[in-house]
Amino acid sequence: MSQENETAAMNGATALIETLADCGVELCIANPGTSEMHLVQALDRVPKMRSVLALFEGVCTGAADGYARMTGKPAATLLHLGPGLANGIANLHNARRANSPMINIVGNHPNYHVGYDAPLTSNIDTLARNYSSWIKSESTETSLAQDGADAYTATLRQTPGSQGQIATLIMGADAAWGDSKGPVTPNALPQRSKVDASVIDDIAAKIKAGGKVAFLLEHHGVDPAALASASKISVKTGSRLFTGTFPARVDGGPGNPEVERLPYFPEQILQTLHGLDHLVLVGGQIPASFFAYRGIPGQLIPEGCQVSRLTQVEDDAIDALARLAERLGAQDETIKTFERRETPRPSGKLETKTIIQAVAATMPEGLIVATDSGGGNAAHAFCQNSAANSWLALTGGAIGQGGPVATGAALACPDRPVLAMLGDGGAAYTNQSFWTQARENLNVTTLIFANSSYNILNVEYARLGVKDVGEIAASLFDIGNPELDWVAMAKGFGVPGAHAKDAEDLCRLLEESYKTPGPFVIQARA
């Protein structure tokens, strides 16, 4: 058969996958069903796009998020109709807040079948609208390839506010099996906008006017090049540098620009920013309390503090900070970086403090850390003098992120060790991650802070002034009856593991896991 006839015989699904591969999509994380069988066949025909199976859609979407944070490129997910998409939405929420590029391909019934109200029929558009910056649901076999190219472009187009960079292509089965004209040429890539010179001049003048100044850096503002310019400004002017509490990714450790992280509770943020005269926003929003508390303001700006904006989330923060550094005469300043200091190896019983100390004392160079726990988030500051690292935080607050994000990070960076620091409550949401880690032999060490409770809820309950916790309330925070055995659970998914007996044992297990290829699980009673 001639090449012309082969192209003419190509169906919409294969044209879509060929187009996405030509655009640069290298990975599809899938949990397919009957409606997506032609996509599965297409993935078989286009081996240059790697296909990875996950047992749960929340692992698909969370892994695509982790992959995007480490590469800056979208992976595709393949999800089965509305229920499959619904299973992935919690981690799509986190990915939206992280501004992670992602393409969701969601199968659907053919148009003529939707009206029969078959059991899996649902309003997929309504589900997708909650987190998608781009949606297409009326593709045909002749438009599907171009729709794929447009979806890819949409994931790289920075959108205002917290709309995110997720594209959702809802594909009817008839569009997949119908005859296509073949793949299409990728679109031109979108570019970030540059801020006007007047914005640079205005903020420079306010900084020169004096007072205590801080920069709040988010999204593009924590790119290493952006942090380098911000550090020069800090050295020149004495201003402080902060990221938000849960940045999508920050590269830290010795040799990287020193930057502080805002704490979690609102009164802690207000105390941290107390006395500030001027806060400059770079890519983010005014700090807001994670939850509302009676008598505490929702926006966390000290009284009398002026707020200015250097860049919106969709602007080029690298360019803006470089121009501001030049305007302030700071372009030749030395960058202030984290210094290397040895962390003593802990000894004795396991508790949150000694677990964090063990992590800091044993960190290998280039470690990628994904956190989904209070202890994991608290570990960040204690690890920045140990080894160079990339830290991936719980951006949207929907627990069950850490294991999937670690999985995606390991798929993106197979030459780097990955550590997932998870609470036992959040880890139970997406423990199916272990199976994909075993199947793909990913270098992921999972450290479980096992306190047998939703501990943050105990803390929040106390913050409400409740001193005597009733039996019913206590039972709703307790996950120790029955107690979860994470080592046995991981073994059932094909991942080896061990219970850490004490702090010395935890250090040994961490070091062995980093040296040994493949996944490993460590349960540490916090």
Backbone torsions as a table, in degrees:
resi	resn	phi	psi	omega
1	MET	NA	135.9	-179.4
2	SER	-70.9	160.5	177.7
3	GLN	-60.0	-36.9	179.4
4	GLU	-61.2	-44.0	-180.0
5	ASN	-68.9	-35.3	178.0
6	GLU	-62.2	-42.8	179.6
7	THR	-65.3	-41.5	-179.0
8	ALA	-63.4	-30.3	-177.1
9	ALA	-87.9	-2.7	-177.3
10	MET	-68.7	136.0	177.4
11	ASN	-87.1	172.9	-175.4
12	GLY	-62.5	-37.6	-178.9
13	ALA	-62.5	-45.7	-179.9
14	THR	-67.2	-38.7	177.0
15	ALA	-62.0	-37.8	178.5
16	LEU	-64.3	-50.0	-177.6
17	ILE	-66.0	-40.3	175.7
18	GLU	-59.0	-42.9	-179.0
19	THR	-65.4	-46.1	179.9
20	LEU	-61.3	-40.6	178.1
21	ALA	-63.8	-41.1	178.1
22	ASP	-65.2	-32.0	177.2
23	CYS	-69.2	-27.5	-178.8
24	GLY	124.2	7.4	177.0
25	VAL	-77.1	119.6	-173.5
26	GLU	-107.7	-8.0	-171.9
27	LEU	-142.8	135.3	171.2
28	CYS	-124.4	122.5	178.8
29	ILE	-105.4	117.7	-161.7
30	ALA	-125.6	147.0	163.8
31	ASN	-140.4	78.9	-169.0
32	PRO	-84.8	166.4	173.3
33	GLY	-137.3	-166.1	-173.9
34	THR	-58.4	-39.4	-177.4
35	SER	-66.4	-16.3	-175.1
36	GLU	-108.9	13.0	-174.9
37	MET	-62.1	-33.3	178.3
38	HIS	-70.5	-29.4	173.6
39	LEU	-68.6	-40.5	177.3
40	VAL	-60.4	-44.3	177.0
41	GLN	-60.8	-39.5	179.8
42	ALA	-65.8	-39.6	177.8
43	LEU	-63.1	-33.5	176.1
44	ASP	-66.2	-33.2	-177.8
45	ARG	-83.8	-15.5	-176.3
46	VAL	-123.4	74.0	-173.6
47	PRO	-67.0	-13.6	179.2
48	LYS	-69.9	-13.5	169.1
49	MET	-98.6	117.1	-178.8
50	ARG	-71.3	138.6	179.0
51	SER	-115.2	129.9	-179.4
52	VAL	-127.8	131.2	-179.4
53	LEU	-93.1	136.3	171.6
54	ALA	-122.1	148.0	-176.0
55	LEU	-82.7	-9.1	-177.3
56	PHE	-147.0	140.5	-174.7
57	GLU	-65.3	-29.3	175.4
58	GLY	-65.1	-26.2	172.9
59	VAL	-73.9	-40.2	176.8
60	CYS	-55.4	-53.6	-174.1
61	THR	-70.6	-38.0	178.1
62	GLY	-68.3	-37.9	178.1
63	ALA	-67.5	-38.6	176.1
64	ALA	-62.8	-34.9	176.1
65	ASP	-63.7	-49.7	179.5
66	GLY	-61.3	-40.1	177.1
67	TYR	-60.7	-44.2	-178.7
68	ALA	-66.1	-39.7	-179.3
69	ARG	-62.6	-32.2	-177.4
70	MET	-89.9	-20.3	-177.2
71	THR	-114.5	-22.6	-172.6
72	GLY	75.4	8.2	-177.5
73	LYS	-118.9	153.0	178.2
74	PRO	-80.8	139.3	161.1
75	ALA	-95.7	163.1	172.9
76	ALA	-99.7	145.7	166.8
77	THR	-112.9	148.6	176.7
78	LEU	-120.2	113.1	-171.3
79	LEU	-124.0	151.3	-172.0
80	HIS	-98.6	101.3	174.6
81	LEU	53.0	-167.0	-175.6
82	GLY	-62.4	-46.3	178.6
83	PRO	-59.9	-38.4	176.9
84	GLY	-64.3	-42.5	176.5
85	LEU	-62.5	-42.6	180.0
86	ALA	-59.9	-38.2	178.1
87	ASN	-62.9	-24.7	-177.8
88	GLY	-96.3	-1.6	-168.2
89	ILE	-68.6	-35.8	-178.7
90	ALA	-57.1	-44.6	179.6
91	ASN	-80.3	-19.0	169.0
92	LEU	-68.5	-35.0	174.7
93	HIS	-60.5	-47.3	177.8
94	ASN	-61.8	-40.7	-179.8
95	ALA	-65.8	-37.7	176.6
96	ARG	-61.6	-45.1	-179.5
97	ARG	-67.9	-24.2	177.8
98	ALA	-84.3	-6.7	-173.7
99	ASN	58.4	36.7	179.7
100	SER	-82.7	128.3	174.6
101	PRO	-70.0	136.9	-177.9
102	MET	-160.4	144.9	174.9
103	ILE	-117.5	115.1	173.7
104	ASN	-95.7	125.2	172.1
105	ILE	-106.2	112.4	-175.7
106	VAL	-112.8	119.3	178.4
107	GLY	-69.4	155.9	178.0
108	ASN	-149.0	164.8	174.8
109	HIS	-65.1	155.5	169.6
110	PRO	-58.9	154.5	-177.6
111	ASN	-54.0	-40.8	-175.8
112	TYR	-71.2	-15.8	-177.2
113	HIS	-94.8	-19.7	-175.8
114	VAL	-60.0	-39.0	-176.2
115	GLY	-67.9	-11.3	-180.0
116	TYR	-82.9	-5.9	179.0
117	ASP	53.6	49.9	175.3
118	ALA	-63.3	160.7	-171.5
119	PRO	-52.4	-35.1	-177.1
120	LEU	-93.9	10.7	178.9
121	THR	-72.9	134.3	176.2
122	SER	-156.4	171.0	178.4
123	ASN	-87.8	88.6	-174.5
124	ILE	-68.6	-34.9	179.8
125	ASP	-56.7	-43.1	-178.8
126	THR	-63.3	-41.3	176.3
127	LEU	-62.3	-45.2	-175.1
128	ALA	-68.1	-27.8	-174.8
129	ARG	-65.7	-20.0	-177.1
130	ASN	-68.7	-24.6	-174.3
131	TYR	-136.9	-6.9	-172.8
132	SER	-91.3	137.5	171.1
133	SER	-90.4	-10.7	-179.0
134	TRP	-150.8	132.1	179.1
135	ILE	-136.5	138.7	171.3
136	LYS	-137.2	125.5	-175.1
137	SER	-128.7	4.8	-177.6
138	GLU	-122.4	36.2	179.8
139	SER	-64.8	148.8	171.1
140	THR	-116.3	172.8	179.3
141	GLU	-61.6	-27.4	-179.7
142	THR	-87.5	-19.6	-178.6
143	SER	-101.9	-12.6	-169.6
144	LEU	-60.1	-41.5	-179.5
145	ALA	-63.0	-46.2	178.6
146	GLN	-65.0	-36.7	176.9
147	ASP	-61.6	-36.9	176.2
148	GLY	-64.7	-42.8	177.4
149	ALA	-62.5	-40.1	179.2
150	ASP	-68.1	-36.7	177.1
151	ALA	-62.7	-43.2	178.6
152	TYR	-59.9	-47.2	179.3
153	THR	-59.6	-40.8	-178.8
154	ALA	-62.0	-33.5	-179.1
155	THR	-70.1	-20.0	179.9
156	LEU	-101.2	4.7	178.0
157	ARG	-98.7	114.1	-177.8
158	GLN	-71.0	130.1	-176.0
159	THR	-108.4	156.9	-177.6
160	PRO	-66.7	156.7	173.4
161	GLY	60.6	-134.4	-177.5
162	SER	-112.7	32.5	179.3
163	GLN	-69.5	-24.8	177.7
164	GLY	78.9	-170.4	-174.4
165	GLN	-135.3	43.1	-178.3
166	ILE	-106.1	127.1	176.0
167	ALA	-106.7	135.2	179.4
168	THR	-121.9	117.5	179.5
169	LEU	-106.3	108.6	-179.0
170	ILE	-92.1	111.5	-166.9
171	MET	-111.5	111.4	173.2
172	GLY	-65.6	145.3	-177.6
173	ALA	-60.4	-30.3	179.5
174	ASP	-68.3	-32.1	175.1
175	ALA	-67.9	-31.7	-179.1
176	ALA	-75.3	-40.6	-175.3
177	TRP	-90.6	-12.9	-179.1
178	GLY	-72.3	159.7	-179.3
179	ASP	-70.7	135.9	-178.7
180	SER	-118.3	162.0	174.2
181	LYS	-84.8	-0.4	177.1
182	GLY	106.7	-179.9	-178.3
183	PRO	-66.2	161.5	179.7
184	VAL	-116.4	165.6	178.7
185	THR	-74.3	135.2	178.1
186	PRO	-59.6	149.7	177.8
187	ASN	-75.4	164.2	170.9
188	ALA	-64.8	146.7	-176.7
189	LEU	-83.3	138.8	178.0
190	PRO	-70.5	154.9	-179.9
191	GLN	-120.9	148.7	175.7
192	ARG	-70.7	147.7	177.8
193	SER	-80.8	151.3	178.2
194	LYS	-98.7	139.3	179.3
195	VAL	-75.0	152.1	-178.1
196	ASP	-69.0	149.5	-179.5
197	ALA	-59.2	-30.0	-179.3
198	SER	-64.1	-31.9	177.3
199	VAL	-66.1	-44.5	178.4
200	ILE	-60.5	-47.3	-177.8
201	ASP	-63.0	-40.7	-177.8
202	ASP	-64.8	-46.2	-179.0
203	ILE	-69.6	-38.1	176.9
204	ALA	-60.1	-42.1	179.6
205	ALA	-64.4	-40.2	179.7
206	LYS	-66.8	-37.6	178.1
207	ILE	-67.2	-42.0	179.9
208	LYS	-66.7	-23.7	-179.6
209	ALA	-68.5	-13.8	176.3
210	GLY	100.8	178.8	-176.4
211	GLY	98.1	170.6	-179.9
212	LYS	-84.6	123.4	-173.7
213	VAL	-120.1	142.9	172.6
214	ALA	-137.5	149.5	174.3
215	PHE	-108.6	133.3	172.8
216	LEU	-107.0	111.6	-171.3
217	LEU	-107.2	126.9	-179.8
218	GLU	-137.7	157.9	172.8
219	HIS	52.4	-117.2	-178.7
220	HIS	-63.0	-21.3	179.8
221	GLY	-71.5	-13.1	176.0
222	VAL	-107.3	10.8	168.3
223	ASP	-57.1	143.0	-178.1
224	PRO	-52.0	-38.2	179.5
225	ALA	-68.6	-37.3	177.3
226	ALA	-66.6	-43.4	179.2
227	LEU	-63.4	-34.4	179.1
228	ALA	-62.3	-45.9	178.4
229	SER	-66.7	-39.7	178.6
230	ALA	-62.2	-38.6	179.0
231	SER	-64.1	-40.1	177.2
232	LYS	-61.9	-40.7	177.0
233	ILE	-63.6	-41.7	179.5
234	SER	-61.8	-44.6	179.7
235	VAL	-63.4	-40.4	-177.6
236	LYS	-71.4	-39.7	-169.6
237	THR	-109.2	-11.0	-177.2
238	GLY	79.5	11.1	179.3
239	SER	-74.6	156.6	178.3
240	ARG	-97.0	152.6	179.3
241	LEU	-117.8	129.4	178.1
242	PHE	-129.0	149.4	159.4
243	THR	-105.2	169.3	172.7
244	GLY	-67.6	177.4	-178.0
245	THR	-66.4	-35.8	-174.2
246	PHE	-130.5	71.0	177.8
247	PRO	-71.0	149.8	-178.1
248	ALA	-62.9	-43.3	178.0
249	ARG	-158.1	132.5	171.3
250	VAL	-134.7	128.5	174.8
251	ASP	-90.1	116.9	-175.1
252	GLY	-131.6	-163.6	-178.3
253	GLY	92.6	174.2	-177.2
254	PRO	-51.6	133.3	-179.5
255	GLY	91.5	-10.7	178.0
256	ASN	-102.5	152.5	-177.3
257	PRO	-55.9	135.3	-179.3
258	GLU	-76.7	129.3	180.0
259	VAL	-147.9	141.2	178.8
260	GLU	-89.1	160.5	176.6
261	ARG	-117.9	133.2	177.7
262	LEU	-64.0	143.3	178.2
263	PRO	-72.8	-176.5	-172.3
264	TYR	-90.3	-54.1	-172.9
265	PHE	-75.2	145.6	-173.2
266	PRO	-60.4	-40.3	-179.4
267	GLU	-66.1	-29.9	176.4
268	GLN	-68.5	-39.4	177.8
269	ILE	-64.9	-45.4	179.0
270	LEU	-60.6	-38.9	178.3
271	GLN	-67.4	-40.5	179.9
272	THR	-63.0	-38.1	-177.4
273	LEU	-92.8	2.7	-176.9
274	HIS	-58.2	137.1	178.6
275	GLY	85.0	0.5	-179.1
276	LEU	-74.9	136.4	178.2
277	ASP	-96.2	-27.7	-172.2
278	HIS	-150.3	124.8	176.1
279	LEU	-114.3	126.0	-179.9
280	VAL	-106.1	121.2	-179.5
281	LEU	-89.8	128.4	178.4
282	VAL	-124.6	93.9	175.4
283	GLY	85.2	-3.1	-177.0
284	GLY	-127.4	-161.6	-177.1
285	GLN	-118.3	169.7	172.1
286	ILE	-57.7	134.0	-179.6
287	PRO	-54.0	134.9	179.2
288	ALA	-126.5	145.0	176.7
289	SER	-62.1	136.8	-178.5
290	PHE	-58.6	-40.8	174.2
291	PHE	-129.2	162.1	176.8
292	ALA	-85.7	135.8	175.9
293	TYR	-126.9	138.4	-179.4
294	ARG	-60.5	127.8	177.0
295	GLY	85.5	-0.4	179.6
296	ILE	-118.3	131.6	-177.9
297	PRO	-63.0	150.2	178.7
298	GLY	-76.4	-42.4	174.3
299	GLN	-91.2	132.8	-166.3
300	LEU	-107.2	70.6	177.4
301	ILE	-118.5	127.7	179.5
302	PRO	-60.6	150.4	179.4
303	GLU	-59.3	131.6	178.9
304	GLY	86.0	-1.0	-179.7
305	CYS	-83.6	127.8	176.8
306	GLN	-87.2	140.4	179.7
307	VAL	-115.1	129.8	174.9
308	SER	-124.9	156.2	178.8
309	ARG	-117.7	123.0	173.4
310	LEU	-84.4	-48.2	-179.3
311	THR	-139.0	147.5	165.7
312	GLN	-80.3	169.0	-177.5
313	VAL	-60.8	-28.9	-176.8
314	GLU	-89.1	-3.9	-178.1
315	ASP	-85.0	166.7	179.8
316	ASP	-84.9	96.4	-177.5
317	ALA	-73.0	-31.1	178.7
318	ILE	-61.3	-48.2	179.3
319	ASP	-64.2	-44.8	-175.9
320	ALA	-64.2	-43.6	-179.5
321	LEU	-69.3	-36.1	176.7
322	ALA	-63.6	-42.2	179.2
323	ARG	-68.8	-37.0	177.9
324	LEU	-67.5	-39.1	177.1
325	ALA	-60.7	-42.5	178.6
326	GLU	-65.6	-41.9	-179.8
327	ARG	-62.9	-30.3	179.8
328	LEU	-92.1	0.9	-178.7
329	GLY	72.1	28.6	-175.3
330	ALA	-107.4	3.8	-171.3
331	GLN	-64.3	-21.4	-178.5
332	ASP	-104.8	8.1	179.2
333	GLU	-69.2	155.2	176.2
334	THR	-79.9	134.0	179.4
335	ILE	-72.0	132.9	176.5
336	LYS	-86.4	117.3	-175.1
337	THR	-114.9	161.7	172.6
338	PHE	-62.9	138.9	178.5
339	GLU	-96.7	150.3	178.9
340	ARG	-82.7	126.5	174.8
341	ARG	-136.9	139.7	-179.8
342	GLU	-75.6	131.2	175.4
343	THR	-93.9	124.2	179.0
344	PRO	-61.1	141.6	177.3
345	ARG	-72.4	130.7	-177.2
346	PRO	-75.5	162.4	175.0
347	SER	-137.8	165.7	176.3
348	GLY	91.7	-158.3	-172.5
349	LYS	-72.3	158.4	178.6
350	LEU	-83.5	131.4	170.5
351	GLU	-152.8	172.8	-174.6
352	THR	-54.5	-42.5	-178.1
353	LYS	-62.2	-47.0	-177.7
354	THR	-73.2	-29.3	175.3
355	ILE	-64.6	-47.0	178.4
356	ILE	-61.4	-42.1	179.6
357	GLN	-63.0	-38.4	177.6
358	ALA	-64.1	-40.6	177.7
359	VAL	-61.7	-46.9	-178.4
360	ALA	-65.3	-35.4	-175.8
361	ALA	-75.3	-20.6	-173.6
362	THR	-115.1	7.1	-174.5
363	MET	-61.8	127.8	171.5
364	PRO	-82.5	160.4	178.0
365	GLU	-63.4	138.6	175.2
366	GLY	79.2	15.5	-177.7
367	LEU	-63.9	134.6	171.3
368	ILE	-99.4	126.1	-176.6
369	VAL	-116.0	125.2	173.8
370	ALA	-113.5	126.8	-175.4
371	THR	-117.1	145.8	177.9
372	ASP	-150.1	41.9	-177.4
373	SER	-159.5	157.3	176.6
374	GLY	-62.7	-42.3	178.6
375	GLY	-64.8	-39.2	178.5
376	GLY	-65.3	-41.7	178.6
377	ASN	-66.3	-39.2	179.6
378	ALA	-65.6	-24.2	-176.9
379	ALA	-69.9	-19.7	-172.5
380	HIS	-53.5	-53.1	-175.3
381	ALA	-62.8	-33.5	-176.4
382	PHE	-77.7	-12.4	-175.5
383	CYS	-102.9	-3.8	-171.1
384	GLN	-78.9	-7.9	175.6
385	ASN	-106.1	8.9	-174.9
386	SER	-96.3	-58.5	-175.6
387	ALA	-157.2	154.6	176.8
388	ALA	-59.5	138.7	-174.3
389	ASN	-151.8	162.0	168.7
390	SER	-119.1	125.4	-172.6
391	TRP	-113.5	122.9	-176.6
392	LEU	-113.3	113.3	-171.6
393	ALA	-99.5	172.4	-178.8
394	LEU	-83.2	83.7	-167.8
395	THR	-62.3	-42.6	-172.7
396	GLY	-103.2	-2.7	177.0
397	GLY	81.9	-2.1	179.1
398	ALA	-85.9	107.0	-174.8
399	ILE	-68.4	161.4	-170.3
400	GLY	98.9	12.3	-179.1
401	GLN	-89.3	-38.6	-165.0
402	GLY	-58.4	-47.8	-179.9
403	GLY	-62.7	-49.5	177.2
404	PRO	-62.5	-41.8	179.4
405	VAL	-63.4	-40.4	176.3
406	ALA	-61.7	-39.2	178.4
407	THR	-61.8	-46.8	179.0
408	GLY	-65.4	-37.6	178.2
409	ALA	-64.2	-38.5	178.5
410	ALA	-69.3	-35.0	174.5
411	LEU	-65.0	-36.0	-178.7
412	ALA	-75.3	-35.2	-172.0
413	CYS	-130.9	71.1	-175.0
414	PRO	-64.2	-15.9	-178.7
415	ASP	-92.0	2.4	-179.3
416	ARG	-118.1	143.1	175.8
417	PRO	-73.4	148.8	-179.4
418	VAL	-126.9	135.7	176.4
419	LEU	-122.2	122.9	173.4
420	ALA	-102.6	118.1	177.9
421	MET	-105.1	107.8	-168.4
422	LEU	-124.0	144.1	165.8
423	GLY	-77.4	152.7	-177.6
424	ASP	-67.3	-27.4	177.0
425	GLY	-68.4	-52.2	-179.0
426	GLY	-65.9	-37.5	-178.1
427	ALA	-63.7	-30.1	-179.0
428	ALA	-68.7	-17.8	178.6
429	TYR	-68.3	-34.9	-171.7
430	THR	-137.0	43.1	179.9
431	ASN	-66.3	-10.6	175.7
432	GLN	-62.6	-15.0	176.3
433	SER	-55.6	-34.1	-177.8
434	PHE	-57.2	-40.4	-176.2
435	TRP	-63.9	-44.3	178.5
436	THR	-65.8	-37.7	177.0
437	GLN	-62.1	-40.3	178.6
438	ALA	-69.4	-44.4	-177.6
439	ARG	-61.2	-39.6	-177.4
440	GLU	-95.0	0.5	-179.7
441	ASN	53.0	52.9	-176.0
442	LEU	-86.3	144.3	-177.5
443	ASN	-84.0	69.7	-178.8
444	VAL	-116.7	120.8	169.4
445	THR	-96.7	124.4	178.1
446	THR	-107.6	119.5	178.3
447	LEU	-107.1	116.0	-178.4
448	ILE	-97.4	118.0	170.1
449	PHE	-78.6	97.0	-171.9
450	ALA	-95.2	95.1	175.7
451	ASN	-111.1	5.7	175.4
452	SER	57.1	33.6	178.2
453	SER	-159.1	161.3	165.1
454	TYR	-84.0	81.4	-166.5
455	ASN	-64.4	-33.3	-179.8
456	ILE	-61.3	-29.9	179.1
457	LEU	-72.6	-33.0	172.3
458	ASN	-61.3	-41.9	178.9
459	VAL	-64.8	-46.4	-178.4
460	GLU	-64.8	-37.0	179.1
461	TYR	-62.7	-42.3	178.5
462	ALA	-65.1	-34.2	179.5
463	ARG	-66.4	-21.7	175.6
464	LEU	-78.6	-4.9	-179.9
465	GLY	92.9	8.6	-179.5
466	VAL	-83.2	114.1	-178.9
467	LYS	-96.7	-32.9	-179.6
468	ASP	-106.7	102.0	-178.5
469	VAL	-82.5	122.2	-178.7
470	GLY	-71.6	167.2	-176.5
471	GLU	-62.1	-42.2	-179.2
472	ILE	-66.6	-46.7	179.7
473	ALA	-60.5	-44.7	-179.7
474	ALA	-60.2	-37.7	-178.8
475	SER	-67.8	-27.4	-179.3
476	LEU	-79.3	-12.7	176.2
477	PHE	-103.4	-8.9	-172.3
478	ASP	-95.7	125.5	174.4
479	ILE	-120.5	27.4	179.8
480	GLY	-100.8	6.8	-178.6
481	ASN	-134.3	90.7	4.8
482	PRO	-81.4	158.0	-179.1
483	GLU	-75.0	139.4	179.6
484	LEU	-83.2	128.4	174.6
485	ASP	-103.5	98.6	-173.2
486	TRP	-71.0	-29.3	179.3
487	VAL	-69.1	-43.6	177.2
488	ALA	-66.2	-40.1	179.5
489	MET	-61.9	-47.1	-179.6
490	ALA	-62.5	-40.1	178.9
491	LYS	-59.0	-37.6	178.1
492	GLY	-64.3	-25.0	177.3
493	PHE	-93.4	-0.6	178.4
494	GLY	96.0	14.6	-177.8
495	VAL	-113.1	126.1	176.8
496	PRO	-72.2	162.6	-179.3
497	GLY	-169.1	179.3	-179.6
498	ALA	-156.7	152.8	170.8
499	HIS	-88.3	127.5	176.0
500	ALA	-77.4	126.2	-176.9
501	LYS	-79.8	-38.0	-178.9
502	ASP	-157.6	-175.4	-175.0
503	ALA	-64.5	-39.6	178.4
504	GLU	-62.7	-41.5	179.4
505	ASP	-65.4	-37.5	178.6
506	LEU	-63.4	-42.3	177.4
507	CYS	-59.3	-44.1	-179.9
508	ARG	-62.3	-44.9	-178.0
509	LEU	-65.4	-40.9	178.2
510	LEU	-61.4	-47.0	-178.4
511	GLU	-64.1	-41.1	178.8
512	GLU	-65.3	-39.0	-178.4
513	SER	-66.4	-37.1	179.3
514	TYR	-67.3	-32.1	-176.7
515	LYS	-82.4	-22.0	-174.3
516	THR	-98.0	125.0	179.6
517	PRO	-60.9	147.8	176.8
518	GLY	96.8	175.4	-176.1
519	PRO	-80.8	157.5	178.4
520	PHE	-154.1	144.1	-179.4
521	VAL	-119.5	133.6	177.3
522	ILE	-122.7	124.0	175.6
523	GLN	-100.4	121.6	179.9
524	ALA	-122.5	118.1	-179.3
525	ARG	-73.5	114.0	-176.6
526	ALA	-89.8	NA	NA
